[in-house]
Structures are given as C-alpha cells and as structure tokens.
Amino acid sequence: LARMGSFYLQEAILDVLCENHLEGYGIGPADLSRRLGVYRIPPMNDAIVSGYLFELQSQKKAQKAPQENDKKGKETGWRLTQKEFERRRDDI
C-alpha cells in the first residue's frame, strides 16, 4: 500500500508540474503542497513534496527552475524536464 501511495503522490506532483509547464517558470514546493492538499504548518510545510521532487530529479523527470518572482534567476522552484513534458503532453 505504501508503494502505491508513493506512486500516486509522485504522479500527482508530475501532473501539477505538467499543468504549470507552459507558464514558463518553476513552481515552489510549498505551492505544490497546497495544490496537492498535503501542505502542513511550518516548519514541515513542504517536506513531503520536497523529498519527492529530489527523487523525481534523480529520475530526470523534474528539474530546478526559477519561480515567477525569483530575483536574479535563483532556482527555488521546480518544473518538468523537457523530455518528461514531451512524454506527458498528450494528457493536457
């Protein structure tokens, strides 16, 4: 059951990243957590999603990217890799 839950949470994260991809900027872990309904009060507000984002990065499905309001191009957000977006784009 835990593996299934983990799979579905990763897929939900990838779905939100896919929806956001055409915006041209990354989305932060806290905003992702809010959209998924797993946001918790600080200090653990985005810990669940952050862990999965790093796992998706190691799978080359997600990458760090500047958020819309980032100053000086800091990469504090996340977005799909172009390869993963091309693989998922039919769902949009």
C-alpha positions in Angstrom: 0.0 0.0 0.0 2.9 2.4 0.8 4.4 1.8 -2.6 1.1 2.5 -4.3 0.6 5.7 -2.3 4.1 6.8 -3.1 3.5 6.2 -6.8 0.2 8.1 -6.8 1.8 11.1 -5.0 4.7 11.2 -7.5 2.2 11.1 -10.3 0.1 13.9 -8.7 3.3 16.0 -8.4 4.2 15.3 -12.0 0.6 16.3 -13.1 0.8 19.6 -11.4 4.3 20.3 -12.9 2.9 19.4 -16.3 -0.1 21.8 -15.9 2.4 24.5 -14.9 5.0 23.8 -17.5 3.6 26.1 -20.2 3.7 29.0 -17.8 7.5 29.1 -18.4 8.7 29.2 -14.8 9.0 26.8 -11.9 6.6 26.2 -9.0 7.8 26.1 -5.4 7.4 23.1 -3.1 5.0 24.9 -0.8 2.7 25.9 -3.6 2.9 22.3 -5.0 2.0 21.1 -1.5 -1.0 23.4 -1.3 -2.3 22.3 -4.7 -2.0 18.7 -3.7 -3.6 19.2 -0.3 -0.6 18.0 1.7 0.6 21.4 3.0 1.3 21.4 6.7 2.0 24.2 9.1 5.7 25.3 9.3 8.4 24.1 9.7 7.3 20.9 7.8 5.1 22.7 5.3 6.6 21.2 2.2 8.8 18.4 3.4 6.8 15.6 1.8 6.8 17.1 -1.6 10.4 18.3 -1.4 11.6 14.7 -0.8 9.7 13.5 -3.9 11.0 16.4 -6.0 14.5 15.3 -5.3 13.6 11.7 -6.2 12.0 12.9 -9.5 15.1 14.9 -10.2 17.3 11.8 -9.8 14.9 10.1 -12.3 15.4 13.0 -14.7 11.7 13.8 -14.6 11.9 17.2 -12.8 14.5 19.9 -12.6 15.1 23.1 -10.5 13.9 26.3 -12.2 13.4 29.9 -11.3 9.9 30.8 -10.0 7.9 33.6 -11.4 9.0 36.2 -8.9 12.6 35.0 -8.3 15.2 37.7 -8.1 18.4 37.2 -10.2 17.3 33.8 -11.6 17.5 31.9 -8.4 16.3 28.3 -8.9 13.9 27.9 -6.0 11.2 26.3 -8.0 10.7 23.1 -10.0 9.4 22.1 -13.4 9.3 19.1 -15.6 12.3 18.3 -17.8 11.5 18.9 -21.4 11.8 15.1 -22.1 9.2 14.4 -19.4 6.9 17.1 -20.6 7.0 15.7 -24.2 6.1 12.3 -22.8 3.1 13.7 -20.8 1.9 16.5 -23.1 -0.9 14.4 -24.7 -2.7 14.5 -21.3 -3.0 18.3 -21.4 
